[in-house]
Each structure stands twice: as structure tokens, then as C-alpha cells.
């Protein structure tokens, strides 16, 4: 059976490629940019894994560009607060934004109306990293495998619960697909923040949740959470003892991967965009970045513009189907 990927991306919205050369570029040349400080707006709170990566990038780009690169946190509101600030900011490349795949790919399918247009508001530069999800249970949970979880869910329709931090996020969508593939029904509990979500898993308020190492590592390190499977096609080098979903008795088709990308405003000079991508690529390939990724369980996500576009379009079609089948929608 063909594998179903759940890195979140949209199909129709990328008919106009985010790497396509802008048709109305500003006159600023590559040699003039950057002529002043650059701001990276992030929707993630201070200390969160993606935000830390943004700060490391800012430090390295500051040296490369010989100007200050600052990170501004605008968390909350499904990321819309950060995106609105970005849209109201500088249009010549001095305001950049870090985006989660959910902002680019899930929400256009989930929300009837968005305060942004992915294809026209963002010039995607490069993916920054990717992160695999784990099935996370309390340390003293009776579930030793995904197969155990499925068996109990089938025996108790609608009784088991799981959590996520919003409607339409990667964890929610992947959990919906998990239920569809296993013929089970479970209760979705929505949290305002990830820290409380995984604390409730640890205290057995929830049967399980999907989570990345970056969001669960604190409780995992102190022995309050346990990983019973990685939601991917193969085991991770950093967690060789954690089986895949298939190896753990779950549906082999299930995969869930998150990623973030850096974007500039649409329409800036092509030379400036190319410089951003070239310099960002240099920084992301540095050995120190690999070490930082390991800290949060992230992986380097090398991709050309063509590969990234194909990756998003392919996964978008699959993801849209899951959302339609689960009837996930928000005003």
C-alpha cells in the first residue's frame, strides 16, 4: 500500500510555486541588501525548539550579513498574530518569518477564511528542519506497543482520549488518520499549550499523544513519559530502540513529520531572494547546526526548490483528503 505522508502541505495553494521568480520585484540590488537590520518574526514562544533554531540562525546570519538579525516572538492566535505582523512589516526583505507546516498547509484546508494567502504572501526560502513524531504514553502506561493501544481502543469505542494543542495541527490530523486506519474512535482533548498537554499525558489524564522529542524531552528525560513508537518509515538514529509504528503493531501507512521554513515577502528582488537562500543554505549545512538539531530531535532537511515544491504538493493532496474525511473545519 502506498505510504501516507503527513508533513503538512497544500496542493492547490502551491500551483504558483513559492520559488517562482517574482513578477514585480523591487529595484533593490543584491549588493545593497542588507543595508539595515533584519527581523525574523516567529510564532513560537521563547525557548521552544523552533524558536531556539531561529535564534541560532539569526546569530550566524548576523555575522554573514554584517548586520544585526533579531528574532521577535509573536506567539498565539494559531500563528496569525505573527503572520499579521509580518504582512504589516517591511516588504523589501528586512522582515522574514518562520512558519510551521501547519500554517502553510493544514490551515488553508481547515479554516474557511484565513488572514493570509500562502501563495501570494510568502516567498518560501528553505525548509529549516524536520521533526518526527512519537507515540507518547505515561511511563507506567499498560500500553507497551501501538498494537496494545489499538486493541484497547477497539474494545472501548469513544473511551480513550488523546490530546493536541489546537484543531487542525499535525498531531490532531495524524491522530485522526490513525483512527481511520485502525477503525477506532477516540476523544480529542484540546489544550492551549504543549507543556500542559504532555504533563497530562505523564499524569495519565490522557491515554496518549503524538509529540516530537523537542516538545516532550523534559518529561521524557525525568522518566515520566515513554515512547512506544516513532511515526515514520524507519527508526531514528537518535532513538534506535524505539520501533516504528509498523514494528509496534500499528498501521504501516501512518507517518507524521513536522517541519518549519523561513519565508520572505513575496515580490522582493530575485537577486536578494537568491542571496538569502544561498546564505541560509550555508548556515544550515554547518556541523554546529546538526548538533543543535540533535538537542531537539530534529533533522537537517536539505532540499532544492524543485524538491521542496514536489514534497509539499504531494503531501498536500494526501493531507487535504484526511481533513475532508474527518470533516475538520473552522470558521
C-alpha positions as CSV (number, residue, x, y, z in Angstrom):
1,X,0.0,0.0,0.0
2,X,1.3,3.4,-0.8
3,X,2.5,5.3,2.2
4,X,0.5,8.2,3.5
5,X,2.8,11.1,4.5
6,X,1.6,13.8,6.9
7,X,4.1,16.5,6.6
8,X,1.6,19.2,6.1
9,X,1.4,20.8,2.7
10,X,-1.2,22.0,0.3
11,X,-1.8,21.1,-3.3
12,X,-3.8,23.9,-4.9
13,X,-2.1,26.7,-3.0
14,X,1.2,25.9,-4.5
15,X,0.1,26.0,-8.1
16,X,2.1,29.2,-8.1
17,X,5.4,27.9,-6.8
18,X,6.8,29.7,-3.7
19,X,10.1,29.6,-5.6
20,X,8.8,31.3,-8.7
21,X,10.6,34.5,-9.6
22,X,8.5,37.5,-8.5
23,X,6.9,39.4,-11.4
24,X,7.1,42.8,-9.7
25,X,10.4,42.8,-7.9
26,X,11.6,45.9,-6.1
27,X,14.6,47.7,-7.5
28,X,16.9,47.0,-4.6
29,X,20.0,45.1,-5.8
30,X,21.8,42.2,-4.1
31,X,24.9,44.4,-3.4
32,X,22.7,46.9,-1.4
33,X,21.0,44.2,0.7
34,X,21.1,44.1,3.7
35,X,21.6,47.8,4.3
36,X,19.9,47.7,7.8
37,X,19.0,45.2,10.5
38,X,16.8,42.2,9.5
39,X,14.0,40.9,11.7
40,X,12.8,37.2,11.9
41,X,9.3,37.0,13.2
42,X,8.4,33.7,14.8
43,X,5.1,32.4,16.0
44,X,6.8,30.2,18.6
45,X,7.3,31.2,22.2
46,X,10.7,31.9,23.7
47,X,12.5,28.7,24.5
48,X,10.5,26.4,22.2
49,X,12.7,24.2,19.9
50,X,11.8,26.0,16.6
51,X,12.4,29.4,18.2
52,X,15.8,28.4,19.5
53,X,16.8,27.3,16.0
54,X,15.6,30.7,14.7
55,X,17.9,32.4,17.2
56,X,20.9,30.3,16.3
57,X,20.2,31.2,12.6
58,X,19.9,34.8,13.5
59,X,23.3,34.8,15.2
60,X,25.0,33.2,12.3
61,X,23.3,35.3,9.7
62,X,24.2,38.4,11.6
63,X,27.9,37.6,11.1
64,X,27.4,36.6,7.5
65,X,25.5,39.7,6.6
66,X,27.4,42.1,8.8
67,X,24.3,43.5,10.3
68,X,22.0,42.7,13.2
69,X,19.5,40.0,12.7
70,X,16.9,39.9,15.5
71,X,14.2,37.4,16.4
72,X,10.8,38.7,17.5
73,X,8.4,36.4,19.2
74,X,4.8,36.8,18.3
75,X,3.1,33.6,19.7
76,X,-0.6,32.8,20.0
77,X,-3.6,33.0,17.8
78,X,-2.8,29.9,15.7
79,X,0.2,31.8,14.4
80,X,-2.0,34.5,12.9
81,X,-0.5,37.2,15.2
82,X,3.0,36.6,13.8
83,X,1.7,36.4,10.3
84,X,-0.2,39.7,10.6
85,X,2.9,41.4,12.0
86,X,4.9,40.1,9.0
87,X,2.3,41.3,6.5
88,X,2.3,44.7,8.0
89,X,6.1,44.9,8.1
90,X,8.9,45.7,5.6
91,X,8.3,44.5,2.1
92,X,12.0,44.6,0.9
93,X,13.3,41.6,2.7
94,X,14.1,43.1,6.1
95,X,11.2,41.2,7.7
96,X,11.3,37.5,7.4
97,X,9.0,34.9,9.1
98,X,9.4,31.4,10.4
99,X,6.4,29.2,9.5
100,X,5.3,25.9,10.7
101,X,3.9,23.5,8.1
102,X,0.5,23.8,9.7
103,X,0.4,27.5,8.8
104,X,1.2,26.8,5.2
105,X,-0.7,23.6,4.6
106,X,-3.2,22.5,7.1
107,X,-5.0,25.7,7.9
108,X,-5.8,26.5,4.3
109,X,-7.9,23.3,4.3
110,X,-9.2,23.7,7.8
111,X,-10.2,27.4,8.0
112,X,-13.0,28.7,5.8
113,X,-11.2,32.1,5.8
114,X,-7.6,32.9,6.6
115,X,-6.0,36.3,7.3
116,X,-3.3,35.5,4.7
117,X,-2.9,33.9,1.3
118,X,0.0,31.4,1.3
119,X,0.8,31.5,-2.4
120,X,0.9,35.3,-2.6
121,X,2.0,36.5,0.8
122,X,5.1,34.3,1.2
123,X,8.3,33.6,-0.8
124,X,9.4,30.4,0.8
125,X,13.2,30.4,1.1
126,X,14.3,27.0,2.5
127,X,13.0,24.4,5.0
128,X,14.9,24.7,8.3
129,X,14.4,21.3,9.7
130,X,12.1,18.3,10.0
131,X,10.9,16.5,13.1
132,X,9.4,13.1,13.6
133,X,6.6,12.4,16.0
134,X,6.4,9.7,18.6
135,X,3.5,7.9,20.2
136,X,3.9,9.1,23.8
137,X,2.4,7.4,26.8
138,X,2.8,7.7,30.6
139,X,5.8,5.7,31.9
140,X,3.6,3.4,33.8
141,X,1.0,3.0,31.0
142,X,-0.2,-0.5,30.3
143,X,0.4,0.1,26.6
144,X,3.7,-1.4,25.6
145,X,3.1,-1.1,21.9
146,X,0.8,0.7,19.4
147,X,-0.9,-2.7,18.9
148,X,-1.9,-2.6,22.6
149,X,-3.3,0.8,22.2
150,X,-5.3,-0.2,19.1
151,X,-6.7,-3.3,20.8
152,X,-7.9,-1.3,23.8
153,X,-9.4,1.4,21.7
154,X,-11.4,-1.1,19.7
155,X,-12.6,-2.7,22.9
156,X,-13.7,0.7,24.3
157,X,-15.1,2.8,21.4
158,X,-15.0,6.5,22.3
159,X,-13.5,5.9,25.7
160,X,-9.8,6.5,25.1
161,X,-8.6,10.1,24.8
162,X,-5.6,11.8,23.3
163,X,-4.6,15.5,23.2
164,X,-3.2,18.2,20.9
165,X,-2.8,21.9,21.1
166,X,-5.4,23.0,18.5
167,X,-7.8,21.9,15.9
168,X,-6.1,21.0,12.6
169,X,-2.5,20.8,13.8
170,X,-0.2,18.0,12.8
171,X,-0.8,15.9,15.9
172,X,-4.6,16.2,15.6
173,X,-4.6,15.3,11.9
174,X,-2.2,12.4,12.3
175,X,-4.3,11.1,15.2
176,X,-7.4,11.3,13.1
177,X,-5.7,9.3,10.3
178,X,-4.6,6.8,13.0
179,X,-8.2,6.3,14.0
180,X,-9.3,6.0,10.3
181,X,-6.7,3.4,9.6
182,X,-7.4,1.3,12.7
183,X,-11.2,1.6,12.7
184,X,-11.2,3.2,16.2
185,X,-12.9,6.1,17.8
186,X,-11.2,8.3,20.4
187,X,-11.8,11.6,22.2
188,X,-9.7,14.6,21.2
189,X,-8.9,17.0,24.1
190,X,-7.6,20.4,23.0
191,X,-5.0,22.3,25.1
192,X,-3.9,25.9,25.0
193,X,-0.2,24.9,25.3
194,X,2.0,21.9,24.8
195,X,3.5,21.9,28.3
196,X,0.2,21.2,29.9
197,X,-0.7,18.7,27.2
198,X,2.3,16.5,27.8
199,X,2.1,17.0,31.6
200,X,-1.4,15.5,31.4
201,X,-0.1,12.5,29.4
202,X,2.5,12.0,32.1
203,X,-0.1,12.1,34.9
204,X,-2.4,9.7,33.0
205,X,-5.1,12.3,32.3
206,X,-4.7,11.3,28.6
207,X,-4.1,7.8,27.2
208,X,-1.5,9.0,24.7
209,X,-0.5,11.9,22.5
210,X,1.8,12.3,19.5
211,X,4.7,14.6,20.1
212,X,8.2,15.4,18.9
213,X,11.3,15.0,21.1
214,X,11.6,18.8,21.2
215,X,8.2,19.1,23.0
216,X,8.4,16.0,25.2
217,X,12.1,15.8,26.1
218,X,11.9,17.4,29.5
219,X,9.3,14.9,30.8
220,X,11.0,12.0,28.9
221,X,14.4,12.7,30.5
222,X,13.0,12.5,34.0
223,X,11.2,9.3,33.3
224,X,7.6,10.5,33.2
225,X,7.0,9.8,29.6
226,X,7.7,6.8,27.4
227,X,8.0,6.5,23.6
228,X,6.3,3.3,22.2
229,X,6.8,4.0,18.5
230,X,8.1,6.6,16.1
231,X,5.6,7.6,13.5
232,X,7.8,7.0,10.5
233,X,9.0,4.5,7.9
234,X,12.3,3.8,9.7
235,X,13.8,4.1,13.2
236,X,15.6,7.2,14.1
237,X,19.4,7.1,14.6
238,X,19.0,9.1,17.9
239,X,16.4,6.5,19.2
240,X,17.5,3.1,17.8
241,X,15.5,1.2,20.4
242,X,12.1,2.9,19.6
243,X,10.3,0.8,16.9
244,X,8.3,2.2,14.0
245,X,4.5,2.1,14.1
246,X,4.5,-1.0,11.8
247,X,7.0,-2.8,14.1
248,X,4.9,-1.8,17.1
249,X,1.7,-3.4,15.7
250,X,0.2,-0.3,14.2
251,X,-0.8,0.7,10.7
252,X,2.3,0.7,8.4
253,X,0.8,3.5,6.3
254,X,0.9,6.1,9.1
255,X,3.7,8.7,9.0
256,X,3.8,12.1,10.6
257,X,6.6,14.6,10.2
258,X,6.6,18.3,11.1
259,X,8.8,21.0,9.5
260,X,9.4,24.7,9.6
261,X,10.5,27.0,6.8
262,X,11.8,30.6,6.6
263,X,9.9,32.9,4.3
264,X,10.3,36.4,2.9
265,X,7.6,38.7,1.5
266,X,6.5,37.9,-2.0
267,X,7.8,40.3,-4.7
268,X,11.3,41.2,-3.4
269,X,14.2,41.4,-5.9
270,X,15.1,38.0,-7.2
271,X,18.8,38.6,-6.5
272,X,18.1,39.3,-2.9
273,X,16.0,36.1,-2.6
274,X,18.8,34.0,-4.2
275,X,21.3,35.6,-1.8
276,X,19.0,34.7,1.2
277,X,18.7,31.1,0.0
278,X,22.4,30.7,-0.7
279,X,23.5,32.1,2.7
280,X,20.8,30.3,4.6
281,X,21.8,27.1,3.0
282,X,25.4,27.6,4.1
283,X,24.4,28.1,7.7
284,X,22.0,25.2,7.8
285,X,24.7,22.8,6.5
286,X,27.2,23.8,9.3
287,X,28.1,21.0,11.7
288,X,27.1,23.1,14.6
289,X,23.5,23.2,13.3
290,X,23.5,19.4,13.2
291,X,24.4,19.4,16.9
292,X,21.6,21.8,17.7
293,X,19.1,19.7,15.8
294,X,20.1,16.7,17.8
295,X,19.3,18.5,21.0
296,X,15.6,18.8,20.0
297,X,15.4,15.6,18.0
298,X,15.3,17.5,14.7
299,X,16.8,16.5,11.4
300,X,18.5,18.5,8.6
301,X,16.1,18.9,5.7
302,X,18.2,19.5,2.6
303,X,16.1,20.2,-0.5
304,X,16.3,22.1,-3.7
305,X,13.4,24.4,-4.6
306,X,12.1,21.8,-7.0
307,X,12.3,19.0,-4.4
308,X,10.7,21.1,-1.7
309,X,7.8,22.1,-4.0
310,X,7.2,18.5,-5.1
311,X,7.4,17.4,-1.4
312,X,4.7,19.9,-0.4
313,X,2.4,19.3,-3.4
314,X,2.5,15.5,-2.9
315,X,1.8,15.7,0.8
316,X,-0.8,18.4,0.4
317,X,-3.1,16.2,-1.7
318,X,-2.9,13.4,0.9
319,X,-3.4,15.8,3.8
320,X,-6.4,17.5,2.3
321,X,-8.1,14.1,1.9
322,X,-7.6,13.4,5.6
323,X,-9.2,16.7,6.6
324,X,-12.2,16.2,4.3
325,X,-12.8,12.6,5.6
326,X,-12.6,13.7,9.2
327,X,-14.7,16.8,8.5
328,X,-12.3,19.1,10.3
329,X,-13.3,22.7,9.7
330,X,-13.2,26.0,11.5
331,X,-14.6,29.4,10.7
